[in-house]
Amino acid sequence: MKLLWCYIGIMSILLFVIMGWDKLSAMREKRRIPEATLFLLAVIGGAPGGVMGMICFRHKIRKPGFAVGFPLLAIAWFAAVWLLGAR
């Protein structure tokens, strides 16, 4: 169980940093991180960090797919870990 929490933590930190990098790239009009990549990282465990990145960097908060999808994915990950731990 601890390993799963560590995995989610690492993926969350990774997506948080990438969200910050993408926001900085947007402000500097540089090459951006594809939205599909951001969603993939959220799906494979980084959603909590993605939500924090959205809030801290005010990034992608106007896009409904991100504003709804990232929090739902975060809830799904926490629910999955809770259910696995309830065994």
PDB file of N, CA, C and O in Angstrom:
ATOM      1  N   MET A   1       0.820  -1.186   0.000  1.00  0.00           N
ATOM      2  CA  MET A   1       0.000   0.000   0.000  1.00  0.00           C
ATOM      3  C   MET A   1       0.873   1.261   0.000  1.00  0.00           C
ATOM      4  O   MET A   1       0.591   2.234  -0.700  1.00  0.00           O
ATOM      5  N   LYS A   2       1.940   1.215   0.807  1.00  0.00           N
ATOM      6  CA  LYS A   2       2.837   2.371   0.855  1.00  0.00           C
ATOM      7  C   LYS A   2       3.456   2.636  -0.516  1.00  0.00           C
ATOM      8  O   LYS A   2       3.649   3.788  -0.904  1.00  0.00           O
ATOM      9  N   LEU A   3       3.760   1.581  -1.235  1.00  0.00           N
ATOM     10  CA  LEU A   3       4.351   1.722  -2.558  1.00  0.00           C
ATOM     11  C   LEU A   3       3.395   2.437  -3.511  1.00  0.00           C
ATOM     12  O   LEU A   3       3.821   3.267  -4.314  1.00  0.00           O
ATOM     13  N   LEU A   4       2.123   2.121  -3.424  1.00  0.00           N
ATOM     14  CA  LEU A   4       1.126   2.772  -4.271  1.00  0.00           C
ATOM     15  C   LEU A   4       1.007   4.254  -3.934  1.00  0.00           C
ATOM     16  O   LEU A   4       0.911   5.086  -4.836  1.00  0.00           O
ATOM     17  N   TRP A   5       1.013   4.590  -2.649  1.00  0.00           N
ATOM     18  CA  TRP A   5       0.978   6.004  -2.252  1.00  0.00           C
ATOM     19  C   TRP A   5       2.229   6.735  -2.737  1.00  0.00           C
ATOM     20  O   TRP A   5       2.143   7.880  -3.181  1.00  0.00           O
ATOM     21  N   CYS A   6       3.376   6.091  -2.656  1.00  0.00           N
ATOM     22  CA  CYS A   6       4.621   6.698  -3.159  1.00  0.00           C
ATOM     23  C   CYS A   6       4.541   6.929  -4.659  1.00  0.00           C
ATOM     24  O   CYS A   6       4.967   7.971  -5.159  1.00  0.00           O
ATOM     25  N   TYR A   7       3.997   5.960  -5.369  1.00  0.00           N
ATOM     26  CA  TYR A   7       3.834   6.091  -6.826  1.00  0.00           C
ATOM     27  C   TYR A   7       2.946   7.291  -7.160  1.00  0.00           C
ATOM     28  O   TYR A   7       3.293   8.103  -8.018  1.00  0.00           O
ATOM     29  N   ILE A   8       1.808   7.400  -6.486  1.00  0.00           N
ATOM     30  CA  ILE A   8       0.905   8.520  -6.739  1.00  0.00           C
ATOM     31  C   ILE A   8       1.586   9.839  -6.383  1.00  0.00           C
ATOM     32  O   ILE A   8       1.420  10.836  -7.086  1.00  0.00           O
ATOM     33  N   GLY A   9       2.341   9.845  -5.307  1.00  0.00           N
ATOM     34  CA  GLY A   9       3.069  11.056  -4.914  1.00  0.00           C
ATOM     35  C   GLY A   9       4.091  11.482  -5.948  1.00  0.00           C
ATOM     36  O   GLY A   9       4.185  12.662  -6.289  1.00  0.00           O
ATOM     37  N   ILE A  10       4.853  10.530  -6.445  1.00  0.00           N
ATOM     38  CA  ILE A  10       5.871  10.840  -7.460  1.00  0.00           C
ATOM     39  C   ILE A  10       5.222  11.326  -8.750  1.00  0.00           C
ATOM     40  O   ILE A  10       5.663  12.312  -9.339  1.00  0.00           O
ATOM     41  N   MET A  11       4.178  10.635  -9.185  1.00  0.00           N
ATOM     42  CA  MET A  11       3.482  11.045 -10.408  1.00  0.00           C
ATOM     43  C   MET A  11       2.842  12.421 -10.240  1.00  0.00           C
ATOM     44  O   MET A  11       2.813  13.215 -11.180  1.00  0.00           O
ATOM     45  N   SER A  12       2.331  12.701  -9.045  1.00  0.00           N
ATOM     46  CA  SER A  12       1.712  13.994  -8.776  1.00  0.00           C
ATOM     47  C   SER A  12       2.743  15.118  -8.815  1.00  0.00           C
ATOM     48  O   SER A  12       2.491  16.182  -9.380  1.00  0.00           O
ATOM     49  N   ILE A  13       3.884  14.879  -8.221  1.00  0.00           N
ATOM     50  CA  ILE A  13       4.954  15.884  -8.261  1.00  0.00           C
ATOM     51  C   ILE A  13       5.384  16.122  -9.705  1.00  0.00           C
ATOM     52  O   ILE A  13       5.581  17.264 -10.120  1.00  0.00           O
ATOM     53  N   LEU A  14       5.529  15.049 -10.460  1.00  0.00           N
ATOM     54  CA  LEU A  14       5.915  15.170 -11.868  1.00  0.00           C
ATOM     55  C   LEU A  14       4.912  16.011 -12.647  1.00  0.00           C
ATOM     56  O   LEU A  14       5.302  16.929 -13.368  1.00  0.00           O
ATOM     57  N   LEU A  15       3.622  15.707 -12.511  1.00  0.00           N
ATOM     58  CA  LEU A  15       2.613  16.460 -13.255  1.00  0.00           C
ATOM     59  C   LEU A  15       2.519  17.893 -12.761  1.00  0.00           C
ATOM     60  O   LEU A  15       2.282  18.799 -13.560  1.00  0.00           O
ATOM     61  N   PHE A  16       2.698  18.124 -11.470  1.00  0.00           N
ATOM     62  CA  PHE A  16       2.695  19.481 -10.930  1.00  0.00           C
ATOM     63  C   PHE A  16       3.797  20.315 -11.584  1.00  0.00           C
ATOM     64  O   PHE A  16       3.562  21.443 -12.017  1.00  0.00           O
ATOM     65  N   VAL A  17       4.990  19.751 -11.650  1.00  0.00           N
ATOM     66  CA  VAL A  17       6.129  20.452 -12.261  1.00  0.00           C
ATOM     67  C   VAL A  17       5.872  20.687 -13.752  1.00  0.00           C
ATOM     68  O   VAL A  17       6.160  21.766 -14.271  1.00  0.00           O
ATOM     69  N   ILE A  18       5.339  19.693 -14.428  1.00  0.00           N
ATOM     70  CA  ILE A  18       5.067  19.831 -15.863  1.00  0.00           C
ATOM     71  C   ILE A  18       3.987  20.879 -16.107  1.00  0.00           C
ATOM     72  O   ILE A  18       4.065  21.618 -17.089  1.00  0.00           O
ATOM     73  N   MET A  19       2.981  20.962 -15.237  1.00  0.00           N
ATOM     74  CA  MET A  19       1.959  22.003 -15.380  1.00  0.00           C
ATOM     75  C   MET A  19       2.590  23.389 -15.230  1.00  0.00           C
ATOM     76  O   MET A  19       2.252  24.314 -15.968  1.00  0.00           O
ATOM     77  N   GLY A  20       3.497  23.523 -14.282  1.00  0.00           N
ATOM     78  CA  GLY A  20       4.206  24.801 -14.113  1.00  0.00           C
ATOM     79  C   GLY A  20       5.055  25.132 -15.323  1.00  0.00           C
ATOM     80  O   GLY A  20       5.088  26.277 -15.773  1.00  0.00           O
ATOM     81  N   TRP A  21       5.740  24.133 -15.847  1.00  0.00           N
ATOM     82  CA  TRP A  21       6.577  24.322 -17.033  1.00  0.00           C
ATOM     83  C   TRP A  21       5.716  24.734 -18.235  1.00  0.00           C
ATOM     84  O   TRP A  21       6.094  25.624 -18.997  1.00  0.00           O
ATOM     85  N   ASP A  22       4.570  24.088 -18.397  1.00  0.00           N
ATOM     86  CA  ASP A  22       3.685  24.405 -19.515  1.00  0.00           C
ATOM     87  C   ASP A  22       3.133  25.820 -19.384  1.00  0.00           C
ATOM     88  O   ASP A  22       3.011  26.528 -20.383  1.00  0.00           O
ATOM     89  N   LYS A  23       2.803  26.236 -18.183  1.00  0.00           N
ATOM     90  CA  LYS A  23       2.312  27.605 -17.964  1.00  0.00           C
ATOM     91  C   LYS A  23       3.410  28.607 -18.309  1.00  0.00           C
ATOM     92  O   LYS A  23       3.146  29.611 -18.969  1.00  0.00           O
ATOM     93  N   LEU A  24       4.628  28.344 -17.871  1.00  0.00           N
ATOM     94  CA  LEU A  24       5.752  29.221 -18.178  1.00  0.00           C
ATOM     95  C   LEU A  24       5.996  29.267 -19.685  1.00  0.00           C
ATOM     96  O   LEU A  24       6.261  30.331 -20.243  1.00  0.00           O
ATOM     97  N   SER A  25       5.907  28.125 -20.330  1.00  0.00           N
ATOM     98  CA  SER A  25       6.075  28.072 -21.786  1.00  0.00           C
ATOM     99  C   SER A  25       4.978  28.869 -22.488  1.00  0.00           C
ATOM    100  O   SER A  25       5.240  29.539 -23.487  1.00  0.00           O
ATOM    101  N   ALA A  26       3.769  28.799 -21.977  1.00  0.00           N
ATOM    102  CA  ALA A  26       2.660  29.555 -22.567  1.00  0.00           C
ATOM    103  C   ALA A  26       2.901  31.055 -22.427  1.00  0.00           C
ATOM    104  O   ALA A  26       2.656  31.819 -23.361  1.00  0.00           O
ATOM    105  N   MET A  27       3.375  31.466 -21.275  1.00  0.00           N
ATOM    106  CA  MET A  27       3.625  32.892 -21.048  1.00  0.00           C
ATOM    107  C   MET A  27       4.761  33.405 -21.933  1.00  0.00           C
ATOM    108  O   MET A  27       4.750  34.562 -22.353  1.00  0.00           O
ATOM    109  N   ARG A  28       5.726  32.556 -22.211  1.00  0.00           N
ATOM    110  CA  ARG A  28       6.873  32.949 -23.042  1.00  0.00           C
ATOM    111  C   ARG A  28       6.677  32.627 -24.521  1.00  0.00           C
ATOM    112  O   ARG A  28       7.566  32.846 -25.344  1.00  0.00           O
ATOM    113  N   GLU A  29       5.471  32.093 -24.845  1.00  0.00           N
ATOM    114  CA  GLU A  29       5.134  31.717 -26.214  1.00  0.00           C
ATOM    115  C   GLU A  29       6.149  30.728 -26.795  1.00  0.00           C
ATOM    116  O   GLU A  29       6.576  30.851 -27.943  1.00  0.00           O
ATOM    117  N   LYS A  30       6.517  29.760 -25.981  1.00  0.00           N
ATOM    118  CA  LYS A  30       7.437  28.690 -26.382  1.00  0.00           C
ATOM    119  C   LYS A  30       6.642  27.427 -26.672  1.00  0.00           C
ATOM    120  O   LYS A  30       5.415  27.411 -26.573  1.00  0.00           O
ATOM    121  N   ARG A  31       7.357  26.376 -27.031  1.00  0.00           N
ATOM    122  CA  ARG A  31       6.718  25.093 -27.329  1.00  0.00           C
ATOM    123  C   ARG A  31       6.016  24.562 -26.083  1.00  0.00           C
ATOM    124  O   ARG A  31       6.573  24.595 -24.986  1.00  0.00           O
ATOM    125  N   ARG A  32       4.780  24.070 -26.263  1.00  0.00           N
ATOM    126  CA  ARG A  32       3.932  23.640 -25.161  1.00  0.00           C
ATOM    127  C   ARG A  32       3.906  22.120 -25.027  1.00  0.00           C
ATOM    128  O   ARG A  32       4.273  21.387 -25.945  1.00  0.00           O
ATOM    129  N   ILE A  33       3.463  21.675 -23.860  1.00  0.00           N
ATOM    130  CA  ILE A  33       3.249  20.260 -23.597  1.00  0.00           C
ATOM    131  C   ILE A  33       1.867  19.906 -24.171  1.00  0.00           C
ATOM    132  O   ILE A  33       0.894  20.590 -23.854  1.00  0.00           O
ATOM    133  N   PRO A  34       1.752  18.876 -24.993  1.00  0.00           N
ATOM    134  CA  PRO A  34       0.439  18.518 -25.534  1.00  0.00           C
ATOM    135  C   PRO A  34      -0.564  18.176 -24.423  1.00  0.00           C
ATOM    136  O   PRO A  34      -0.209  17.565 -23.414  1.00  0.00           O
ATOM    137  N   GLU A  35      -1.812  18.581 -24.630  1.00  0.00           N
ATOM    138  CA  GLU A  35      -2.853  18.302 -23.645  1.00  0.00           C
ATOM    139  C   GLU A  35      -3.022  16.802 -23.430  1.00  0.00           C
ATOM    140  O   GLU A  35      -3.310  16.361 -22.317  1.00  0.00           O
ATOM    141  N   ALA A  36      -2.846  16.025 -24.481  1.00  0.00           N
ATOM    142  CA  ALA A  36      -2.966  14.566 -24.352  1.00  0.00           C
ATOM    143  C   ALA A  36      -1.921  14.020 -23.380  1.00  0.00           C
ATOM    144  O   ALA A  36      -2.197  13.077 -22.639  1.00  0.00           O
ATOM    145  N   THR A  37      -0.742  14.600 -23.380  1.00  0.00           N
ATOM    146  CA  THR A  37       0.315  14.173 -22.459  1.00  0.00           C
ATOM    147  C   THR A  37      -0.060  14.505 -21.023  1.00  0.00           C
ATOM    148  O   THR A  37       0.147  13.695 -20.120  1.00  0.00           O
ATOM    149  N   LEU A  38      -0.611  15.692 -20.814  1.00  0.00           N
ATOM    150  CA  LEU A  38      -1.034  16.085 -19.472  1.00  0.00           C
ATOM    151  C   LEU A  38      -2.120  15.132 -18.955  1.00  0.00           C
ATOM    152  O   LEU A  38      -2.086  14.708 -17.799  1.00  0.00           O
ATOM    153  N   PHE A  39      -3.079  14.804 -19.820  1.00  0.00           N
ATOM    154  CA  PHE A  39      -4.139  13.879 -19.413  1.00  0.00           C
ATOM    155  C   PHE A  39      -3.601  12.478 -19.172  1.00  0.00           C
ATOM    156  O   PHE A  39      -4.036  11.800 -18.242  1.00  0.00           O
ATOM    157  N   LEU A  40      -2.671  12.041 -19.989  1.00  0.00           N
ATOM    158  CA  LEU A  40      -2.083  10.720 -19.780  1.00  0.00           C
ATOM    159  C   LEU A  40      -1.405  10.641 -18.415  1.00  0.00           C
ATOM    160  O   LEU A  40      -1.580   9.662 -17.689  1.00  0.00           O
ATOM    161  N   LEU A  41      -0.642  11.655 -18.071  1.00  0.00           N
ATOM    162  CA  LEU A  41       0.020  11.675 -16.767  1.00  0.00           C
ATOM    163  C   LEU A  41      -0.993  11.700 -15.625  1.00  0.00           C
ATOM    164  O   LEU A  41      -0.756  11.113 -14.569  1.00  0.00           O
ATOM    165  N   ALA A  42      -2.116  12.377 -15.833  1.00  0.00           N
ATOM    166  CA  ALA A  42      -3.168  12.403 -14.813  1.00  0.00           C
ATOM    167  C   ALA A  42      -3.799  11.029 -14.663  1.00  0.00           C
ATOM    168  O   ALA A  42      -4.048  10.570 -13.548  1.00  0.00           O
ATOM    169  N   VAL A  43      -4.056  10.379 -15.782  1.00  0.00           N
ATOM    170  CA  VAL A  43      -4.694   9.057 -15.757  1.00  0.00           C
ATOM    171  C   VAL A  43      -3.812   8.020 -15.075  1.00  0.00           C
ATOM    172  O   VAL A  43      -4.316   7.150 -14.365  1.00  0.00           O
ATOM    173  N   ILE A  44      -2.506   8.104 -15.282  1.00  0.00           N
ATOM    174  CA  ILE A  44      -1.623   7.082 -14.703  1.00  0.00           C
ATOM    175  C   ILE A  44      -1.145   7.430 -13.292  1.00  0.00           C
ATOM    176  O   ILE A  44      -0.182   6.845 -12.797  1.00  0.00           O
ATOM    177  N   GLY A  45      -1.822   8.384 -12.649  1.00  0.00           N
ATOM    178  CA  GLY A  45      -1.540   8.609 -11.233  1.00  0.00           C
ATOM    179  C   GLY A  45      -1.199  10.020 -10.825  1.00  0.00           C
ATOM    180  O   GLY A  45      -1.093  10.295  -9.630  1.00  0.00           O
ATOM    181  N   GLY A  46      -1.023  10.923 -11.764  1.00  0.00           N
ATOM    182  CA  GLY A  46      -0.606  12.279 -11.408  1.00  0.00           C
ATOM    183  C   GLY A  46      -1.724  13.275 -11.207  1.00  0.00           C
ATOM    184  O   GLY A  46      -1.461  14.465 -11.035  1.00  0.00           O
ATOM    185  N   ALA A  47      -2.964  12.821 -11.224  1.00  0.00           N
ATOM    186  CA  ALA A  47      -4.112  13.736 -11.151  1.00  0.00           C
ATOM    187  C   ALA A  47      -4.089  14.659  -9.928  1.00  0.00           C
ATOM    188  O   ALA A  47      -4.384  15.845 -10.074  1.00  0.00           O
ATOM    189  N   PRO A  48      -3.749  14.165  -8.725  1.00  0.00           N
ATOM    190  CA  PRO A  48      -3.721  15.102  -7.585  1.00  0.00           C
ATOM    191  C   PRO A  48      -2.729  16.256  -7.801  1.00  0.00           C
ATOM    192  O   PRO A  48      -3.021  17.401  -7.456  1.00  0.00           O
ATOM    193  N   GLY A  49      -1.582  15.955  -8.361  1.00  0.00           N
ATOM    194  CA  GLY A  49      -0.610  17.006  -8.660  1.00  0.00           C
ATOM    195  C   GLY A  49      -1.081  17.915  -9.777  1.00  0.00           C
ATOM    196  O   GLY A  49      -0.780  19.108  -9.786  1.00  0.00           O
ATOM    197  N   GLY A  50      -1.820  17.346 -10.718  1.00  0.00           N
ATOM    198  CA  GLY A  50      -2.384  18.152 -11.792  1.00  0.00           C
ATOM    199  C   GLY A  50      -3.395  19.152 -11.273  1.00  0.00           C
ATOM    200  O   GLY A  50      -3.432  20.298 -11.721  1.00  0.00           O
ATOM    201  N   VAL A  51      -4.216  18.721 -10.328  1.00  0.00           N
ATOM    202  CA  VAL A  51      -5.192  19.629  -9.717  1.00  0.00           C
ATOM    203  C   VAL A  51      -4.460  20.743  -8.974  1.00  0.00           C
ATOM    204  O   VAL A  51      -4.822  21.914  -9.092  1.00  0.00           O
ATOM    205  N   MET A  52      -3.439  20.383  -8.217  1.00  0.00           N
ATOM    206  CA  MET A  52      -2.665  21.403  -7.500  1.00  0.00           C
ATOM    207  C   MET A  52      -1.973  22.356  -8.466  1.00  0.00           C
ATOM    208  O   MET A  52      -1.899  23.557  -8.207  1.00  0.00           O
ATOM    209  N   GLY A  53      -1.466  21.829  -9.579  1.00  0.00           N
ATOM    210  CA  GLY A  53      -0.841  22.670 -10.590  1.00  0.00           C
ATOM    211  C   GLY A  53      -1.834  23.633 -11.217  1.00  0.00           C
ATOM    212  O   GLY A  53      -1.507  24.791 -11.480  1.00  0.00           O
ATOM    213  N   MET A  54      -3.043  23.153 -11.454  1.00  0.00           N
ATOM    214  CA  MET A  54      -4.079  24.032 -12.001  1.00  0.00           C
ATOM    215  C   MET A  54      -4.357  25.187 -11.044  1.00  0.00           C
ATOM    216  O   MET A  54      -4.493  26.335 -11.469  1.00  0.00           O
ATOM    217  N   ILE A  55      -4.440  24.882  -9.761  1.00  0.00           N
ATOM    218  CA  ILE A  55      -4.755  25.900  -8.763  1.00  0.00           C
ATOM    219  C   ILE A  55      -3.575  26.856  -8.562  1.00  0.00           C
ATOM    220  O   ILE A  55      -3.750  28.073  -8.602  1.00  0.00           O
ATOM    221  N   CYS A  56      -2.389  26.314  -8.349  1.00  0.00           N
ATOM    222  CA  CYS A  56      -1.222  27.144  -8.045  1.00  0.00           C
ATOM    223  C   CYS A  56      -0.788  28.015  -9.223  1.00  0.00           C
ATOM    224  O   CYS A  56      -0.425  29.177  -9.039  1.00  0.00           O
ATOM    225  N   PHE A  57      -0.825  27.459 -10.422  1.00  0.00           N
ATOM    226  CA  PHE A  57      -0.352  28.187 -11.591  1.00  0.00           C
ATOM    227  C   PHE A  57      -1.479  28.844 -12.379  1.00  0.00           C
ATOM    228  O   PHE A  57      -1.231  29.534 -13.368  1.00  0.00           O
ATOM    229  N   ARG A  58      -2.731  28.624 -11.934  1.00  0.00           N
ATOM    230  CA  ARG A  58      -3.911  29.113 -12.654  1.00  0.00           C
ATOM    231  C   ARG A  58      -3.808  28.722 -14.123  1.00  0.00           C
ATOM    232  O   ARG A  58      -3.943  29.546 -15.027  1.00  0.00           O
ATOM    233  N   HIS A  59      -3.568  27.447 -14.318  1.00  0.00           N
ATOM    234  CA  HIS A  59      -3.306  26.919 -15.657  1.00  0.00           C
ATOM    235  C   HIS A  59      -4.375  25.905 -16.041  1.00  0.00           C
ATOM    236  O   HIS A  59      -4.655  24.972 -15.289  1.00  0.00           O
ATOM    237  N   LYS A  60      -4.964  26.092 -17.202  1.00  0.00           N
ATOM    238  CA  LYS A  60      -5.981  25.195 -17.756  1.00  0.00           C
ATOM    239  C   LYS A  60      -7.277  25.195 -16.946  1.00  0.00           C
ATOM    240  O   LYS A  60      -8.070  24.260 -17.052  1.00  0.00           O
ATOM    241  N   ILE A  61      -7.499  26.240 -16.133  1.00  0.00           N
ATOM    242  CA  ILE A  61      -8.688  26.258 -15.287  1.00  0.00           C
ATOM    243  C   ILE A  61      -9.952  26.613 -16.061  1.00  0.00           C
ATOM    244  O   ILE A  61     -11.058  26.363 -15.582  1.00  0.00           O
ATOM    245  N   ARG A  62      -9.806  27.184 -17.236  1.00  0.00           N
ATOM    246  CA  ARG A  62     -10.982  27.542 -18.042  1.00  0.00           C
ATOM    247  C   ARG A  62     -11.399  26.443 -19.000  1.00  0.00           C
ATOM    248  O   ARG A  62     -12.450  26.535 -19.634  1.00  0.00           O
ATOM    249  N   LYS A  63     -10.597  25.422 -19.108  1.00  0.00           N
ATOM    250  CA  LYS A  63     -10.918  24.315 -20.010  1.00  0.00           C
ATOM    251  C   LYS A  63     -11.731  23.282 -19.235  1.00  0.00           C
ATOM    252  O   LYS A  63     -11.234  22.699 -18.272  1.00  0.00           O
ATOM    253  N   PRO A  64     -12.987  23.050 -19.650  1.00  0.00           N
ATOM    254  CA  PRO A  64     -13.854  22.130 -18.900  1.00  0.00           C
ATOM    255  C   PRO A  64     -13.274  20.728 -18.754  1.00  0.00           C
ATOM    256  O   PRO A  64     -13.458  20.092 -17.717  1.00  0.00           O
ATOM    257  N   GLY A  65     -12.586  20.243 -19.763  1.00  0.00           N
ATOM    258  CA  GLY A  65     -12.007  18.899 -19.673  1.00  0.00           C
ATOM    259  C   GLY A  65     -11.009  18.785 -18.539  1.00  0.00           C
ATOM    260  O   GLY A  65     -10.932  17.754 -17.870  1.00  0.00           O
ATOM    261  N   PHE A  66     -10.251  19.833 -18.325  1.00  0.00           N
ATOM    262  CA  PHE A  66      -9.270  19.840 -17.247  1.00  0.00           C
ATOM    263  C   PHE A  66      -9.938  20.167 -15.911  1.00  0.00           C
ATOM    264  O   PHE A  66      -9.681  19.507 -14.904  1.00  0.00           O
ATOM    265  N   ALA A  67     -10.793  21.185 -15.910  1.00  0.00           N
ATOM    266  CA  ALA A  67     -11.429  21.642 -14.675  1.00  0.00           C
ATOM    267  C   ALA A  67     -12.297  20.563 -14.039  1.00  0.00           C
ATOM    268  O   ALA A  67     -12.447  20.525 -12.818  1.00  0.00           O
ATOM    269  N   VAL A  68     -12.865  19.693 -14.853  1.00  0.00           N
ATOM    270  CA  VAL A  68     -13.701  18.602 -14.342  1.00  0.00           C
ATOM    271  C   VAL A  68     -12.925  17.287 -14.320  1.00  0.00           C
ATOM    272  O   VAL A  68     -13.008  16.523 -13.359  1.00  0.00           O
ATOM    273  N   GLY A  69     -12.174  17.034 -15.384  1.00  0.00           N
ATOM    274  CA  GLY A  69     -11.491  15.753 -15.532  1.00  0.00           C
ATOM    275  C   GLY A  69     -10.411  15.491 -14.500  1.00  0.00           C
ATOM    276  O   GLY A  69     -10.356  14.401 -13.930  1.00  0.00           O
ATOM    277  N   PHE A  70      -9.547  16.475 -14.246  1.00  0.00           N
ATOM    278  CA  PHE A  70      -8.458  16.259 -13.294  1.00  0.00           C
ATOM    279  C   PHE A  70      -8.983  15.982 -11.883  1.00  0.00           C
ATOM    280  O   PHE A  70      -8.524  15.033 -11.247  1.00  0.00           O
ATOM    281  N   PRO A  71      -9.936  16.785 -11.367  1.00  0.00           N
ATOM    282  CA  PRO A  71     -10.451  16.456 -10.030  1.00  0.00           C
ATOM    283  C   PRO A  71     -11.144  15.092  -9.973  1.00  0.00           C
ATOM    284  O   PRO A  71     -11.005  14.374  -8.984  1.00  0.00           O
ATOM    285  N   LEU A  72     -11.880  14.732 -11.012  1.00  0.00           N
ATOM    286  CA  LEU A  72     -12.528  13.416 -11.024  1.00  0.00           C
ATOM    287  C   LEU A  72     -11.506  12.290 -11.034  1.00  0.00           C
ATOM    288  O   LEU A  72     -11.683  11.276 -10.359  1.00  0.00           O
ATOM    289  N   LEU A  73     -10.434  12.470 -11.801  1.00  0.00           N
ATOM    290  CA  LEU A  73      -9.375  11.458 -11.811  1.00  0.00           C
ATOM    291  C   LEU A  73      -8.694  11.352 -10.446  1.00  0.00           C
ATOM    292  O   LEU A  73      -8.373  10.254  -9.990  1.00  0.00           O
ATOM    293  N   ALA A  74      -8.477  12.495  -9.799  1.00  0.00           N
ATOM    294  CA  ALA A  74      -7.861  12.480  -8.464  1.00  0.00           C
ATOM    295  C   ALA A  74      -8.752  11.729  -7.484  1.00  0.00           C
ATOM    296  O   ALA A  74      -8.267  10.915  -6.698  1.00  0.00           O
ATOM    297  N   ILE A  75     -10.053  12.002  -7.528  1.00  0.00           N
ATOM    298  CA  ILE A  75     -10.994  11.303  -6.651  1.00  0.00           C
ATOM    299  C   ILE A  75     -10.980   9.805  -6.954  1.00  0.00           C
ATOM    300  O   ILE A  75     -11.019   8.981  -6.041  1.00  0.00           O
ATOM    301  N   ALA A  76     -10.923   9.461  -8.239  1.00  0.00           N
ATOM    302  CA  ALA A  76     -10.897   8.044  -8.620  1.00  0.00           C
ATOM    303  C   ALA A  76      -9.642   7.357  -8.075  1.00  0.00           C
ATOM    304  O   ALA A  76      -9.722   6.224  -7.599  1.00  0.00           O
ATOM    305  N   TRP A  77      -8.499   8.017  -8.138  1.00  0.00           N
ATOM    306  CA  TRP A  77      -7.269   7.419  -7.616  1.00  0.00           C
ATOM    307  C   TRP A  77      -7.347   7.227  -6.104  1.00  0.00           C
ATOM    308  O   TRP A  77      -6.984   6.171  -5.586  1.00  0.00           O
ATOM    309  N   PHE A  78      -7.827   8.263  -5.395  1.00  0.00           N
ATOM    310  CA  PHE A  78      -7.944   8.138  -3.945  1.00  0.00           C
ATOM    311  C   PHE A  78      -8.941   7.046  -3.573  1.00  0.00           C
ATOM    312  O   PHE A  78      -8.709   6.297  -2.623  1.00  0.00           O
ATOM    313  N   ALA A  79     -10.044   6.945  -4.306  1.00  0.00           N
ATOM    314  CA  ALA A  79     -11.032   5.898  -4.047  1.00  0.00           C
ATOM    315  C   ALA A  79     -10.448   4.507  -4.310  1.00  0.00           C
ATOM    316  O   ALA A  79     -10.697   3.571  -3.550  1.00  0.00           O
ATOM    317  N   ALA A  80      -9.674   4.377  -5.383  1.00  0.00           N
ATOM    318  CA  ALA A  80      -9.068   3.087  -5.697  1.00  0.00           C
ATOM    319  C   ALA A  80      -8.087   2.662  -4.606  1.00  0.00           C
ATOM    320  O   ALA A  80      -8.077   1.501  -4.195  1.00  0.00           O
ATOM    321  N   VAL A  81      -7.272   3.592  -4.144  1.00  0.00           N
ATOM    322  CA  VAL A  81      -6.319   3.262  -3.070  1.00  0.00           C
ATOM    323  C   VAL A  81      -7.068   2.912  -1.796  1.00  0.00           C
ATOM    324  O   VAL A  81      -6.687   1.974  -1.095  1.00  0.00           O
ATOM    325  N   TRP A  82      -8.126   3.650  -1.486  1.00  0.00           N
ATOM    326  CA  TRP A  82      -8.904   3.375  -0.289  1.00  0.00           C
ATOM    327  C   TRP A  82      -9.547   1.989  -0.381  1.00  0.00           C
ATOM    328  O   TRP A  82      -9.530   1.225   0.583  1.00  0.00           O
ATOM    329  N   LEU A  83     -10.114   1.673  -1.548  1.00  0.00           N
ATOM    330  CA  LEU A  83     -10.738   0.370  -1.717  1.00  0.00           C
ATOM    331  C   LEU A  83      -9.729  -0.773  -1.631  1.00  0.00           C
ATOM    332  O   LEU A  83     -10.019  -1.825  -1.061  1.00  0.00           O
ATOM    333  N   LEU A  84      -8.550  -0.561  -2.198  1.00  0.00           N
ATOM    334  CA  LEU A  84      -7.518  -1.597  -2.110  1.00  0.00           C
ATOM    335  C   LEU A  84      -7.035  -1.773  -0.661  1.00  0.00           C
ATOM    336  O   LEU A  84      -6.685  -2.877  -0.243  1.00  0.00           O
ATOM    337  N   GLY A  85      -7.023  -0.692   0.079  1.00  0.00           N
ATOM    338  CA  GLY A  85      -6.578  -0.755   1.474  1.00  0.00           C
ATOM    339  C   GLY A  85      -7.637  -1.319   2.398  1.00  0.00           C
ATOM    340  O   GLY A  85      -7.322  -1.772   3.498  1.00  0.00           O
ATOM    341  N   ALA A  86      -8.893  -1.296   1.965  1.00  0.00           N
ATOM    342  CA  ALA A  86      -9.993  -1.769   2.808  1.00  0.00           C
ATOM    343  C   ALA A  86     -10.076  -3.293   2.823  1.00  0.00           C
ATOM    344  O   ALA A  86     -10.886  -3.846   3.567  1.00  0.00           O
ATOM    345  N   ARG A  87      -9.288  -3.970   2.049  1.00  0.00           N
ATOM    346  CA  ARG A  87      -9.340  -5.443   1.990  1.00  0.00           C
ATOM    347  C   ARG A  87      -8.855  -6.062   3.238  1.00  0.00           C
ATOM    348  O   ARG A  87      -8.834  -7.287   3.351  1.00  0.00           O
TER     349      ARG A  87
END
